[in-house]
């Protein structure tokens, strides 16, 4: 989700303070996650869709990032409509499809896409190190912030180790199949990957200690609140107020 190509640009979201984007995303996701009224969700969809229109150059990348999420949600459509109690509207063999089950799946799909789209637009438009810096300013535990950064930083490294091990297996003639040899070889692959990950982490830790690391990442460039950040905050406050008014008028 946090992809470097999306962090490079001069759109509005690229210039907003990451601290503000994280806070606004938290409140937006919290509100959407608890909502069940389709009319309110329709109102909540306006701002993310407007930001998406402003990111037309990266539209293909954004859609590509959203496909795996909807692939997972598709699994819910294979079970919930048939198992959720309610009014039966159709039958498939011995299984019954309920109106409430379909509505429940629609709401889950809608809310999941809204939250993921907002997260993608708000977080991916800032470099990861800026996000880490912003989390530190927001007083999150230092160890948790560092764990997030190192996880992001070294997942590609571990994946590279995995590819090298797979290539070595392929060169030695390994062909996976449904047999005991494949299971044993896969176990060796996972074990070797864990060992190499541990060795790499020890080397990185020793290198950091040699450079004087004491649990703090020092920054030379700090955030500065700008006029556009204030305007962005005011727009979102009005947007949340409008969301509250819509909810109150429908209650």
N, C-alpha and C positions, 0 to 999 in steps of 0.2 A: 504494500500500500504506500509506504513512504519511499517514493521513487525519485531519484535525482533528476531525471529529465523534467519532471513537473516543477521542480524547485527553481528552475532556470527560466526566468521570464520577467516581464515588466508590467504584468497585469495588476489590478487593484489588490488582489489577495497576496501577491508577492511582496508588497511593500508594507503590509500591516504588521504591527508588532506581534510576534509569536505568542507572547504572554496573553494578549487579548484574544487571539484566535483560540487558544486552548481553553480559556475560561468560557468564552461564548459557545464553543463546541460542547463543553460539558453540560451547560444549561440546556442547550438545544436538544442534545441527545437524551437528557433526562426527561424533558417534557414530551418528546415524541415517543419515547419508550413506554410511558405511562398512559398515553392517549389511545382511545379505542373508537372515537367518533370519526367517521370518514370525512365529514365536513371540516373538522378541525385539522385533520391530516392533510386535506386539500389545501387549506390555508398555509400549513407548515411547509408545503412543497414549493411555495412560490419563490422564496429566497434562494434555496439551493439550485433551482432550475435557472434562475437569473444569473447566478454565478457560473453555472455550467455553460450558459450561452456566452458568457464573457471569456470562457476558456475554449473557444471553438478550435483553436490550433492544436489543442491536446485532447480533443474529443475522442479520437480513436484509442489513445492510451487509457483514458478514463474508462471507456466501455470495456476494454480488455481487462482492466483490474476488477471490474464489477462482475464479470462472467463467473469466476469461481464461487463467489458468494451466492449468486443465483443458482449455480449448480448444486450447492448444498441445500438451498431452500427448496429446490425441486424434489428432493427426497421427502420433504414434509408433505408435498402434494400427493405423494404416493401412499401416505398412511393416514393423515389426519382426516381428510374428507370421509374415509371409510370407518373410522373409529370414533369420531366425535359424536356424542349423542345429540339428537335433535330431529327436526322434521325431515323425513326421507323424501327426496325429490327424484331419485333414480336408483336403479340397481344394476350391478355388474356381476352376473352370476349369482353367487350367494352373498355378495357384499352389497351394502347399502350406502349410498352417498347422501349425506345430510346437508341441508342448507346452511346450518350453523358451522359445519366443518369447512365448507367452501369459504364462508365469510371470515372465519378464523384464519385460514391460510392466506386470504387476500390481505388481511390486516398485518399479518406477520411479514409477508412479502413487501408490502408498502413501507412499513416502518423500518425494516432491515435495509432496504435500498436507500431510504432517506438518510438514515444515520450513517451508513457507509459512504454515501455520496458526500455528505457534509464533512465527514472525517477525511475523506480523500482530498477534497478541495481545500480544507483548512490546514491540514498537516503536511500534505505533499508539496504545498507551495512554499515551504520553508525548508532550508537545509537541516539535516538531522542534528548537526551540532548546535544550530540555533534553537531547535526544540529542546535539546538537553539543557542548554543554558536557560531557556525559559522555565523549564520544570524546576531548575535549581532556584530561580527567582521566586517561584510560586511556593517555596518552602516544602517541597516534597523531600522525603528522606534521601540524604546524599547517596547512600549505598544503593537504594532502589534506582536512582537516576543513573548512576554509573553502571549498574547491571543492565539497564535498558540500552545504554550506549554500547557497551562491550558486546552485548548480544547481537545488536544490529551490525556492529563492525566486523564480527568474526564469523557470522553465519556464512557469508561468501567464502571465507577462508576454509571452513570445514567442508563446505560443498566442493571446493576445489580438491581437497584431500580425498573426498569420496569419489570424485571423477577419476582421479589418478589410480585409486585402488581398483575401480571398475575396469579401467583401461588395462591395468596389469593383469587382471583376471581374464579379460578377453584375449590378450596376446598369448596367454598360456592355454588358450583353447577352451575356456569355460563357456558352456552353453546352459543357461538355466532351464530347468524342467521340473516336472512334478515327481521328484524323487528325493531320497534321503541325502544324496550327495549335494543337491542344490540347497537343502535346508542347512546342512553342515557348513557349506561354503558361505552361505549368507550369514550364519552365526559368526564365522571367522571374520567376515567383512565388518560386521557391526562391532565386534570386539576390537579389531585393529583400529577402526575409526575412533573408538573411545580412547584407546591408548594414545593415538596421535594427537587427539584433542587435548588430553591431559598434558602431554609433553609440550605442545604448543603453548598452552596456558602458563606453564611453568617458565618457559623461555620469555614470554611476554612480561610476566610478573617480575622476573629478575632484571629484564631490560628497563622496566619502569623504575625499579628501586635504584638501579645504577644511575638513572637520570634524576634522582632526588624526589620521586613521587611520594607524597605523604597523604594521599587520599583526597586531594583537591585539584581540580582542573582550573588553572588560571587563565583568564580571558583578557585579551588586549583590547577587544572591541565590545562595548557594552550597549545595551538597548537605550534608545532615546525616544521618549513619547513625542509624537508629532501631531500636527493639527488633523491630518487625515485619520489618525487613530481615534481622536475624539469624535470626529464625524461618523466614523464607522460604528463606534460604541453607541452614539445617539440613534443611528438608524436601527440598530439591533434592539435598543430599549423600546423604541416605538413599535418595532415588529413584535416584540414579546407582549407589549401592552395591547396591540391589536389582537394577538392570539388569545389573551385573557378575555378581551371584550367579546370575541366570537364565542368562546366557551361559555361565558356568562349569559349571552343572548340565547344560546341553544339549550341552556339548563332550565 
